Amino acid sequence: MWTVVYIAPCMEEAEKIQRLLSREGLLVKIKNIGSSSGMPPNSSIEVLVPELEADEAMEIIDSI
């Protein structure tokens, strides 16, 4: 099960968080909120990690 750990206001920020978490060894997905067709450049994006890694991901995000 995947858990949302961050909602980014744009794709650029979502990718930044994705890279940060990936460097720490976490599995990360990003998902556009509210649209299944394409990803507009300035739409909100969910950053998701496996449920078991959510606490660790939150600690990493909180440290930036």
N, CA, C and O atoms as a Tripos MOL2 file, in Angstrom:
@<TRIPOS>MOLECULE
protein
  256   255    64     0     0
PROTEIN
NO_CHARGES

@<TRIPOS>ATOM
      1 N           0.8390   -1.1800    0.0000 N.3       1 MET1
      2 CA          0.0000    0.0000    0.0000 C.3       1 MET1
      3 C           0.8860    1.2460    0.0000 C.2       1 MET1
      4 O           1.8440    1.3310    0.7690 O.2       1 MET1
      5 N           0.5720    2.1890   -0.8450 N.am      2 TRP2
      6 CA          1.3250    3.4320   -0.9570 C.3       2 TRP2
      7 C           0.6680    4.5130   -0.1090 C.2       2 TRP2
      8 O          -0.5560    4.5620    0.0060 O.2       2 TRP2
      9 N           1.4800    5.3750    0.4780 N.am      3 THR3
     10 CA          1.0090    6.4310    1.3640 C.3       3 THR3
     11 C           1.5320    7.7810    0.8790 C.2       3 THR3
     12 O           2.7030    7.9120    0.5250 O.2       3 THR3
     13 N           0.6560    8.7760    0.8680 N.am      4 VAL4
     14 CA          1.0680   10.1300    0.4950 C.3       4 VAL4
     15 C           1.8550   10.7330    1.6560 C.2       4 VAL4
     16 O           1.3780   10.7740    2.7900 O.2       4 VAL4
     17 N           3.0730   11.2010    1.3540 N.am      5 VAL5
     18 CA          3.8930   11.8320    2.3930 C.3       5 VAL5
     19 C           4.1110   13.3160    2.1250 C.2       5 VAL5
     20 O           4.6040   14.0420    2.9880 O.2       5 VAL5
     21 N           3.7420   13.7650    0.9240 N.am      6 TYR6
     22 CA          3.9580   15.1740    0.5840 C.3       6 TYR6
     23 C           3.0760   15.5240   -0.6040 C.2       6 TYR6
     24 O           2.8970   14.7150   -1.5150 O.2       6 TYR6
     25 N           2.5270   16.7330   -0.5910 N.am      7 ILE7
     26 CA          1.7880   17.2360   -1.7480 C.3       7 ILE7
     27 C           2.5370   18.4650   -2.2430 C.2       7 ILE7
     28 O           2.6010   19.4900   -1.5650 O.2       7 ILE7
     29 N           3.0910   18.3420   -3.4190 N.am      8 ALA8
     30 CA          3.8870   19.4170   -4.0070 C.3       8 ALA8
     31 C           2.9980   20.3060   -4.8800 C.2       8 ALA8
     32 O           2.0630   19.8200   -5.5160 O.2       8 ALA8
     33 N           3.2920   21.6020   -4.9070 N.am      9 PRO9
     34 CA          2.4820   22.5120   -5.7240 C.3       9 PRO9
     35 C           2.7890   22.4340   -7.2160 C.2       9 PRO9
     36 O           2.0210   22.9340   -8.0390 O.2       9 PRO9
     37 N           3.9200   21.8030   -7.5650 N.am     10 CYS10
     38 CA          4.2870   21.7070   -8.9800 C.3      10 CYS10
     39 C           5.1740   20.4780   -9.1880 C.2      10 CYS10
     40 O           5.6930   19.9020   -8.2310 O.2      10 CYS10
     41 N           5.3370   20.0900  -10.4420 N.am     11 MET11
     42 CA          6.1280   18.9090  -10.7810 C.3      11 MET11
     43 C           7.5880   19.0750  -10.3640 C.2      11 MET11
     44 O           8.2120   18.1230   -9.8960 O.2      11 MET11
     45 N           8.1280   20.2680  -10.5300 N.am     12 GLU12
     46 CA          9.5390   20.5080  -10.1840 C.3      12 GLU12
     47 C           9.8140   20.1790   -8.7100 C.2      12 GLU12
     48 O          10.8050   19.5230   -8.3920 O.2      12 GLU12
     49 N           8.9420   20.6340   -7.8260 N.am     13 GLU13
     50 CA          9.1340   20.3550   -6.3990 C.3      13 GLU13
     51 C           8.9120   18.8740   -6.0900 C.2      13 GLU13
     52 O           9.6320   18.2970   -5.2760 O.2      13 GLU13
     53 N           7.9270   18.2620   -6.7290 N.am     14 ALA14
     54 CA          7.6750   16.8300   -6.5190 C.3      14 ALA14
     55 C           8.8930   16.0100   -6.9160 C.2      14 ALA14
     56 O           9.2690   15.0710   -6.2150 O.2      14 ALA14
     57 N           9.5070   16.3610   -8.0350 N.am     15 GLU15
     58 CA         10.6990   15.6390   -8.4860 C.3      15 GLU15
     59 C          11.8780   15.8670   -7.5480 C.2      15 GLU15
     60 O          12.6960   14.9670   -7.3570 O.2      15 GLU15
     61 N          11.9780   17.0510   -6.9640 N.am     16 LYS16
     62 CA         13.0310   17.3460   -5.9860 C.3      16 LYS16
     63 C          12.8800   16.4350   -4.7650 C.2      16 LYS16
     64 O          13.8580   15.8490   -4.3010 O.2      16 LYS16
     65 N          11.6620   16.3180   -4.2480 N.am     17 ILE17
     66 CA         11.3960   15.4520   -3.0930 C.3      17 ILE17
     67 C          11.6290   13.9970   -3.4780 C.2      17 ILE17
     68 O          12.1830   13.2290   -2.6920 O.2      17 ILE17
     69 N          11.2110   13.6130   -4.6770 N.am     18 GLN18
     70 CA         11.4180   12.2420   -5.1510 C.3      18 GLN18
     71 C          12.9090   11.9030   -5.1810 C.2      18 GLN18
     72 O          13.3100   10.8320   -4.7250 O.2      18 GLN18
     73 N          13.7270   12.8060   -5.7120 N.am     19 ARG19
     74 CA         15.1830   12.5670   -5.7560 C.3      19 ARG19
     75 C          15.7650   12.4550   -4.3510 C.2      19 ARG19
     76 O          16.5870   11.5770   -4.0890 O.2      19 ARG19
     77 N          15.3480   13.3290   -3.4560 N.am     20 LEU20
     78 CA         15.8390   13.3130   -2.0770 C.3      20 LEU20
     79 C          15.5390   11.9740   -1.4100 C.2      20 LEU20
     80 O          16.4260   11.3620   -0.8170 O.2      20 LEU20
     81 N          14.3020   11.5230   -1.5050 N.am     21 LEU21
     82 CA         13.9080   10.2670   -0.8670 C.3      21 LEU21
     83 C          14.5740    9.0720   -1.5460 C.2      21 LEU21
     84 O          14.9690    8.1190   -0.8750 O.2      21 LEU21
     85 N          14.6990    9.1180   -2.8520 N.am     22 SER22
     86 CA         15.3540    8.0230   -3.5810 C.3      22 SER22
     87 C          16.8190    7.8950   -3.1840 C.2      22 SER22
     88 O          17.3300    6.7840   -3.0430 O.2      22 SER22
     89 N          17.5000    9.0310   -3.0040 N.am     23 ARG23
     90 CA         18.9040    9.0000   -2.5660 C.3      23 ARG23
     91 C          19.0530    8.3370   -1.2010 C.2      23 ARG23
     92 O          20.0980    7.7640   -0.8930 O.2      23 ARG23
     93 N          18.0050    8.4190   -0.3860 N.am     24 GLU24
     94 CA         18.0220    7.7950    0.9400 C.3      24 GLU24
     95 C          17.6060    6.3230    0.8790 C.2      24 GLU24
     96 O          17.5290    5.6540    1.9090 O.2      24 GLU24
     97 N          17.3400    5.8250   -0.3240 N.am     25 GLY25
     98 CA         17.0280    4.4150   -0.5070 C.3      25 GLY25
     99 C          15.5590    4.0470   -0.4330 C.2      25 GLY25
    100 O          15.2180    2.8670   -0.3380 O.2      25 GLY25
    101 N          14.6800    5.0480   -0.4770 N.am     26 LEU26
    102 CA         13.2470    4.7680   -0.4070 C.3      26 LEU26
    103 C          12.6600    4.6130   -1.8090 C.2      26 LEU26
    104 O          13.1410    5.2210   -2.7650 O.2      26 LEU26
    105 N          11.6230    3.7960   -1.9180 N.am     27 LEU27
    106 CA         10.8570    3.6930   -3.1590 C.3      27 LEU27
    107 C           9.9000    4.8780   -3.1960 C.2      27 LEU27
    108 O           9.2520    5.1830   -2.1950 O.2      27 LEU27
    109 N           9.8080    5.5410   -4.3300 N.am     28 VAL28
    110 CA          8.9880    6.7490   -4.4240 C.3      28 VAL28
    111 C           8.2290    6.7660   -5.7470 C.2      28 VAL28
    112 O           8.7750    6.4250   -6.7960 O.2      28 VAL28
    113 N           6.9460    7.1740   -5.6790 N.am     29 LYS29
    114 CA          6.1420    7.4160   -6.8770 C.3      29 LYS29
    115 C           5.5940    8.8300   -6.7730 C.2      29 LYS29
    116 O           5.4320    9.3650   -5.6770 O.2      29 LYS29
    117 N           5.3160    9.4200   -7.9060 N.am     30 ILE30
    118 CA          4.6100   10.6920   -7.9060 C.3      30 ILE30
    119 C           3.3440   10.5370   -8.7380 C.2      30 ILE30
    120 O           3.3070    9.7950   -9.7210 O.2      30 ILE30
    121 N           2.2980   11.2630   -8.3140 N.am     31 LYS31
    122 CA          0.9910   11.1150   -8.9550 C.3      31 LYS31
    123 C           0.3060   12.4770   -9.0230 C.2      31 LYS31
    124 O           0.2230   13.1930   -8.0250 O.2      31 LYS31
    125 N          -0.1760   12.8180  -10.1970 N.am     32 ASN32
    126 CA         -0.9070   14.0640  -10.3900 C.3      32 ASN32
    127 C          -2.2500   13.9850   -9.6680 C.2      32 ASN32
    128 O          -2.9380   12.9660   -9.7420 O.2      32 ASN32
    129 N          -2.6190   15.0420   -8.9790 N.am     33 ILE33
    130 CA         -3.8990   15.0750   -8.2610 C.3      33 ILE33
    131 C          -4.9920   15.5910   -9.1930 C.2      33 ILE33
    132 O          -4.8590   16.6600   -9.7890 O.2      33 ILE33
    133 N          -6.0590   14.8310   -9.3100 N.am     34 GLY34
    134 CA         -7.2460   15.2990  -10.0050 C.3      34 GLY34
    135 C          -7.2570   15.1930  -11.5140 C.2      34 GLY34
    136 O          -8.2060   15.6480  -12.1520 O.2      34 GLY34
    137 N          -6.2290   14.6060  -12.1010 N.am     35 SER35
    138 CA         -6.2280   14.4620  -13.5570 C.3      35 SER35
    139 C          -5.5180   13.1770  -13.9300 C.2      35 SER35
    140 O          -4.4000   12.9200  -13.4830 O.2      35 SER35
    141 N          -6.1670   12.3780  -14.7440 N.am     36 SER36
    142 CA         -5.5360   11.1320  -15.1670 C.3      36 SER36
    143 C          -4.8920   11.2610  -16.5500 C.2      36 SER36
    144 O          -4.1650   10.3690  -16.9860 O.2      36 SER36
    145 N          -5.1600   12.3650  -17.2300 N.am     37 SER37
    146 CA         -4.5960   12.5300  -18.5760 C.3      37 SER37
    147 C          -3.5220   13.6120  -18.5740 C.2      37 SER37
    148 O          -3.8230   14.8030  -18.4860 O.2      37 SER37
    149 N          -2.2870   13.1870  -18.6700 N.am     38 GLY38
    150 CA         -1.1890   14.1400  -18.7070 C.3      38 GLY38
    151 C          -0.9610   14.8200  -17.3680 C.2      38 GLY38
    152 O          -1.7470   14.6560  -16.4350 O.2      38 GLY38
    153 N           0.1110   15.5790  -17.2820 N.am     39 MET39
    154 CA          0.4220   16.2910  -16.0560 C.3      39 MET39
    155 C           0.7280   17.7450  -16.3950 C.2      39 MET39
    156 O           1.8320   18.0590  -16.8420 O.2      39 MET39
    157 N          -0.2370   18.6330  -16.1860 N.am     40 PRO40
    158 CA          0.0520   20.0450  -16.4100 C.3      40 PRO40
    159 C           1.2340   20.4710  -15.5350 C.2      40 PRO40
    160 O           1.3600   19.9840  -14.4120 O.2      40 PRO40
    161 N           2.0950   21.3570  -16.0130 N.am     41 PRO41
    162 CA          3.3150   21.6830  -15.2870 C.3      41 PRO41
    163 C           3.1020   22.3070  -13.9120 C.2      41 PRO41
    164 O           3.9880   22.2110  -13.0630 O.2      41 PRO41
    165 N           1.9630   22.9410  -13.6640 N.am     42 ASN42
    166 CA          1.7490   23.6060  -12.3780 C.3      42 ASN42
    167 C           0.5640   23.0470  -11.6010 C.2      42 ASN42
    168 O          -0.1300   23.8010  -10.9200 O.2      42 ASN42
    169 N           0.3190   21.7490  -11.6880 N.am     43 SER43
    170 CA         -0.7580   21.1440  -10.9160 C.3      43 SER43
    171 C          -0.1710   20.5040   -9.6660 C.2      43 SER43
    172 O           1.0280   20.2330   -9.6140 O.2      43 SER43
    173 N          -1.0070   20.2600   -8.6560 N.am     44 SER44
    174 CA         -0.5340   19.6310   -7.4220 C.3      44 SER44
    175 C          -0.1850   18.1710   -7.6780 C.2      44 SER44
    176 O          -0.8660   17.4740   -8.4300 O.2      44 SER44
    177 N           0.8860   17.7280   -7.0380 N.am     45 ILE45
    178 CA          1.4110   16.3820   -7.2540 C.3      45 ILE45
    179 C           1.5940   15.6900   -5.9110 C.2      45 ILE45
    180 O           2.1800   16.2620   -4.9920 O.2      45 ILE45
    181 N           1.0930   14.4570   -5.7890 N.am     46 GLU46
    182 CA          1.3100   13.6570   -4.5820 C.3      46 GLU46
    183 C           2.6370   12.9220   -4.6850 C.2      46 GLU46
    184 O           2.9830   12.3800   -5.7350 O.2      46 GLU46
    185 N           3.3760   12.9100   -3.5790 N.am     47 VAL47
    186 CA          4.5920   12.1100   -3.4760 C.3      47 VAL47
    187 C           4.2340   10.9430   -2.5610 C.2      47 VAL47
    188 O           3.8380   11.1470   -1.4140 O.2      47 VAL47
    189 N           4.3740    9.7200   -3.0720 N.am     48 LEU48
    190 CA          3.9670    8.5280   -2.3320 C.3      48 LEU48
    191 C           5.1440    7.6050   -2.0710 C.2      48 LEU48
    192 O           6.0670    7.5040   -2.8790 O.2      48 LEU48
    193 N           5.0950    6.9270   -0.9180 N.am     49 VAL49
    194 CA          6.0790    5.8980   -0.5720 C.3      49 VAL49
    195 C           5.3120    4.7030   -0.0200 C.2      49 VAL49
    196 O           4.1520    4.8430    0.3660 O.2      49 VAL49
    197 N           5.9440    3.5250    0.0220 N.am     50 PRO50
    198 CA          5.2810    2.3850    0.6460 C.3      50 PRO50
    199 C           4.9460    2.7070    2.1080 C.2      50 PRO50
    200 O           5.6980    3.4020    2.7920 O.2      50 PRO50
    201 N           3.8260    2.1970    2.5640 N.am     51 GLU51
    202 CA          3.3310    2.4900    3.9120 C.3      51 GLU51
    203 C           4.3960    2.2660    4.9880 C.2      51 GLU51
    204 O           4.5020    3.0550    5.9280 O.2      51 GLU51
    205 N           5.1800    1.2010    4.8570 N.am     52 LEU52
    206 CA          6.1900    0.8900    5.8710 C.3      52 LEU52
    207 C           7.3430    1.8910    5.8890 C.2      52 LEU52
    208 O           8.0970    1.9420    6.8610 O.2      52 LEU52
    209 N           7.4910    2.6820    4.8390 N.am     53 GLU53
    210 CA          8.5720    3.6670    4.7710 C.3      53 GLU53
    211 C           8.0810    5.0910    5.0290 C.2      53 GLU53
    212 O           8.8680    6.0350    4.9580 O.2      53 GLU53
    213 N           6.7980    5.2570    5.3260 N.am     54 ALA54
    214 CA          6.2140    6.5920    5.4660 C.3      54 ALA54
    215 C           6.8400    7.3920    6.6040 C.2      54 ALA54
    216 O           7.1420    8.5720    6.4230 O.2      54 ALA54
    217 N           7.0400    6.7870    7.7630 N.am     55 ASP55
    218 CA          7.6210    7.5170    8.8970 C.3      55 ASP55
    219 C           9.0230    8.0130    8.5630 C.2      55 ASP55
    220 O           9.3640    9.1610    8.8450 O.2      55 ASP55
    221 N           9.8270    7.1510    7.9650 N.am     56 GLU56
    222 CA         11.1850    7.5350    7.5830 C.3      56 GLU56
    223 C          11.1550    8.6640    6.5470 C.2      56 GLU56
    224 O          11.9450    9.6050    6.6250 O.2      56 GLU56
    225 N          10.2510    8.5640    5.5910 N.am     57 ALA57
    226 CA         10.1340    9.5960    4.5620 C.3      57 ALA57
    227 C           9.7560   10.9360    5.1840 C.2      57 ALA57
    228 O          10.3040   11.9720    4.8050 O.2      57 ALA57
    229 N           8.8300   10.9210    6.1290 N.am     58 MET58
    230 CA          8.4150   12.1600    6.7900 C.3      58 MET58
    231 C           9.5730   12.7920    7.5530 C.2      58 MET58
    232 O           9.7300   14.0130    7.5370 O.2      58 MET58
    233 N          10.3790   11.9800    8.2160 N.am     59 GLU59
    234 CA         11.5430   12.5040    8.9380 C.3      59 GLU59
    235 C          12.5140   13.1740    7.9730 C.2      59 GLU59
    236 O          13.0510   14.2410    8.2690 O.2      59 GLU59
    237 N          12.7380   12.5520    6.8280 N.am     60 ILE60
    238 CA         13.6500   13.1130    5.8250 C.3      60 ILE60
    239 C          13.0950   14.4310    5.2920 C.2      60 ILE60
    240 O          13.8280   15.4140    5.1770 O.2      60 ILE60
    241 N          11.8170   14.4530    4.9700 N.am     61 ILE61
    242 CA         11.1960   15.6690    4.4420 C.3      61 ILE61
    243 C          11.2220   16.7790    5.4920 C.2      61 ILE61
    244 O          11.4920   17.9340    5.1630 O.2      61 ILE61
    245 N          10.9460   16.4430    6.7370 N.am     62 ASP62
    246 CA         10.9410   17.4440    7.8080 C.3      62 ASP62
    247 C          12.3220   18.0330    8.0630 C.2      62 ASP62
    248 O          12.4380   19.1350    8.5980 O.2      62 ASP62
    249 N          13.3680   17.3070    7.6840 N.am     63 SER63
    250 CA         14.7310   17.7820    7.9410 C.3      63 SER63
    251 C          15.2090   18.8100    6.9100 C.2      63 SER63
    252 O          16.2710   19.4070    7.0830 O.2      63 SER63
    253 N          14.4390   19.0200    5.8470 N.am     64 ILE64
    254 CA         14.8830   19.9980    4.8330 C.3      64 ILE64
    255 C          14.2550   21.3530    5.0750 C.2      64 ILE64
    256 O          14.5110   22.2960    4.3260 O.2      64 ILE64
@<TRIPOS>BOND
     1     1     2 1
     2     2     3 1
     3     3     4 2
     4     3     5 am
     5     5     6 1
     6     6     7 1
     7     7     8 2
     8     7     9 am
     9     9    10 1
    10    10    11 1
    11    11    12 2
    12    11    13 am
    13    13    14 1
    14    14    15 1
    15    15    16 2
    16    15    17 am
    17    17    18 1
    18    18    19 1
    19    19    20 2
    20    19    21 am
    21    21    22 1
    22    22    23 1
    23    23    24 2
    24    23    25 am
    25    25    26 1
    26    26    27 1
    27    27    28 2
    28    27    29 am
    29    29    30 1
    30    30    31 1
    31    31    32 2
    32    31    33 am
    33    33    34 1
    34    34    35 1
    35    35    36 2
    36    35    37 am
    37    37    38 1
    38    38    39 1
    39    39    40 2
    40    39    41 am
    41    41    42 1
    42    42    43 1
    43    43    44 2
    44    43    45 am
    45    45    46 1
    46    46    47 1
    47    47    48 2
    48    47    49 am
    49    49    50 1
    50    50    51 1
    51    51    52 2
    52    51    53 am
    53    53    54 1
    54    54    55 1
    55    55    56 2
    56    55    57 am
    57    57    58 1
    58    58    59 1
    59    59    60 2
    60    59    61 am
    61    61    62 1
    62    62    63 1
    63    63    64 2
    64    63    65 am
    65    65    66 1
    66    66    67 1
    67    67    68 2
    68    67    69 am
    69    69    70 1
    70    70    71 1
    71    71    72 2
    72    71    73 am
    73    73    74 1
    74    74    75 1
    75    75    76 2
    76    75    77 am
    77    77    78 1
    78    78    79 1
    79    79    80 2
    80    79    81 am
    81    81    82 1
    82    82    83 1
    83    83    84 2
    84    83    85 am
    85    85    86 1
    86    86    87 1
    87    87    88 2
    88    87    89 am
    89    89    90 1
    90    90    91 1
    91    91    92 2
    92    91    93 am
    93    93    94 1
    94    94    95 1
    95    95    96 2
    96    95    97 am
    97    97    98 1
    98    98    99 1
    99    99   100 2
   100    99   101 am
   101   101   102 1
   102   102   103 1
   103   103   104 2
   104   103   105 am
   105   105   106 1
   106   106   107 1
   107   107   108 2
   108   107   109 am
   109   109   110 1
   110   110   111 1
   111   111   112 2
   112   111   113 am
   113   113   114 1
   114   114   115 1
   115   115   116 2
   116   115   117 am
   117   117   118 1
   118   118   119 1
   119   119   120 2
   120   119   121 am
   121   121   122 1
   122   122   123 1
   123   123   124 2
   124   123   125 am
   125   125   126 1
   126   126   127 1
   127   127   128 2
   128   127   129 am
   129   129   130 1
   130   130   131 1
   131   131   132 2
   132   131   133 am
   133   133   134 1
   134   134   135 1
   135   135   136 2
   136   135   137 am
   137   137   138 1
   138   138   139 1
   139   139   140 2
   140   139   141 am
   141   141   142 1
   142   142   143 1
   143   143   144 2
   144   143   145 am
   145   145   146 1
   146   146   147 1
   147   147   148 2
   148   147   149 am
   149   149   150 1
   150   150   151 1
   151   151   152 2
   152   151   153 am
   153   153   154 1
   154   154   155 1
   155   155   156 2
   156   155   157 am
   157   157   158 1
   158   158   159 1
   159   159   160 2
   160   159   161 am
   161   161   162 1
   162   162   163 1
   163   163   164 2
   164   163   165 am
   165   165   166 1
   166   166   167 1
   167   167   168 2
   168   167   169 am
   169   169   170 1
   170   170   171 1
   171   171   172 2
   172   171   173 am
   173   173   174 1
   174   174   175 1
   175   175   176 2
   176   175   177 am
   177   177   178 1
   178   178   179 1
   179   179   180 2
   180   179   181 am
   181   181   182 1
   182   182   183 1
   183   183   184 2
   184   183   185 am
   185   185   186 1
   186   186   187 1
   187   187   188 2
   188   187   189 am
   189   189   190 1
   190   190   191 1
   191   191   192 2
   192   191   193 am
   193   193   194 1
   194   194   195 1
   195   195   196 2
   196   195   197 am
   197   197   198 1
   198   198   199 1
   199   199   200 2
   200   199   201 am
   201   201   202 1
   202   202   203 1
   203   203   204 2
   204   203   205 am
   205   205   206 1
   206   206   207 1
   207   207   208 2
   208   207   209 am
   209   209   210 1
   210   210   211 1
   211   211   212 2
   212   211   213 am
   213   213   214 1
   214   214   215 1
   215   215   216 2
   216   215   217 am
   217   217   218 1
   218   218   219 1
   219   219   220 2
   220   219   221 am
   221   221   222 1
   222   222   223 1
   223   223   224 2
   224   223   225 am
   225   225   226 1
   226   226   227 1
   227   227   228 2
   228   227   229 am
   229   229   230 1
   230   230   231 1
   231   231   232 2
   232   231   233 am
   233   233   234 1
   234   234   235 1
   235   235   236 2
   236   235   237 am
   237   237   238 1
   238   238   239 1
   239   239   240 2
   240   239   241 am
   241   241   242 1
   242   242   243 1
   243   243   244 2
   244   243   245 am
   245   245   246 1
   246   246   247 1
   247   247   248 2
   248   247   249 am
   249   249   250 1
   250   250   251 1
   251   251   252 2
   252   251   253 am
   253   253   254 1
   254   254   255 1
   255   255   256 2
@<TRIPOS>SUBSTRUCTURE
     1 MET1         2 RESIDUE 1 A MET
     2 TRP2         6 RESIDUE 1 A TRP
     3 THR3        10 RESIDUE 1 A THR
     4 VAL4        14 RESIDUE 1 A VAL
     5 VAL5        18 RESIDUE 1 A VAL
     6 TYR6        22 RESIDUE 1 A TYR
     7 ILE7        26 RESIDUE 1 A ILE
     8 ALA8        30 RESIDUE 1 A ALA
     9 PRO9        34 RESIDUE 1 A PRO
    10 CYS10       38 RESIDUE 1 A CYS
    11 MET11       42 RESIDUE 1 A MET
    12 GLU12       46 RESIDUE 1 A GLU
    13 GLU13       50 RESIDUE 1 A GLU
    14 ALA14       54 RESIDUE 1 A ALA
    15 GLU15       58 RESIDUE 1 A GLU
    16 LYS16       62 RESIDUE 1 A LYS
    17 ILE17       66 RESIDUE 1 A ILE
    18 GLN18       70 RESIDUE 1 A GLN
    19 ARG19       74 RESIDUE 1 A ARG
    20 LEU20       78 RESIDUE 1 A LEU
    21 LEU21       82 RESIDUE 1 A LEU
    22 SER22       86 RESIDUE 1 A SER
    23 ARG23       90 RESIDUE 1 A ARG
    24 GLU24       94 RESIDUE 1 A GLU
    25 GLY25       98 RESIDUE 1 A GLY
    26 LEU26      102 RESIDUE 1 A LEU
    27 LEU27      106 RESIDUE 1 A LEU
    28 VAL28      110 RESIDUE 1 A VAL
    29 LYS29      114 RESIDUE 1 A LYS
    30 ILE30      118 RESIDUE 1 A ILE
    31 LYS31      122 RESIDUE 1 A LYS
    32 ASN32      126 RESIDUE 1 A ASN
    33 ILE33      130 RESIDUE 1 A ILE
    34 GLY34      134 RESIDUE 1 A GLY
    35 SER35      138 RESIDUE 1 A SER
    36 SER36      142 RESIDUE 1 A SER
    37 SER37      146 RESIDUE 1 A SER
    38 GLY38      150 RESIDUE 1 A GLY
    39 MET39      154 RESIDUE 1 A MET
    40 PRO40      158 RESIDUE 1 A PRO
    41 PRO41      162 RESIDUE 1 A PRO
    42 ASN42      166 RESIDUE 1 A ASN
    43 SER43      170 RESIDUE 1 A SER
    44 SER44      174 RESIDUE 1 A SER
    45 ILE45      178 RESIDUE 1 A ILE
    46 GLU46      182 RESIDUE 1 A GLU
    47 VAL47      186 RESIDUE 1 A VAL
    48 LEU48      190 RESIDUE 1 A LEU
    49 VAL49      194 RESIDUE 1 A VAL
    50 PRO50      198 RESIDUE 1 A PRO
    51 GLU51      202 RESIDUE 1 A GLU
    52 LEU52      206 RESIDUE 1 A LEU
    53 GLU53      210 RESIDUE 1 A GLU
    54 ALA54      214 RESIDUE 1 A ALA
    55 ASP55      218 RESIDUE 1 A ASP
    56 GLU56      222 RESIDUE 1 A GLU
    57 ALA57      226 RESIDUE 1 A ALA
    58 MET58      230 RESIDUE 1 A MET
    59 GLU59      234 RESIDUE 1 A GLU
    60 ILE60      238 RESIDUE 1 A ILE
    61 ILE61      242 RESIDUE 1 A ILE
    62 ASP62      246 RESIDUE 1 A ASP
    63 SER63      250 RESIDUE 1 A SER
    64 ILE64      254 RESIDUE 1 A ILE
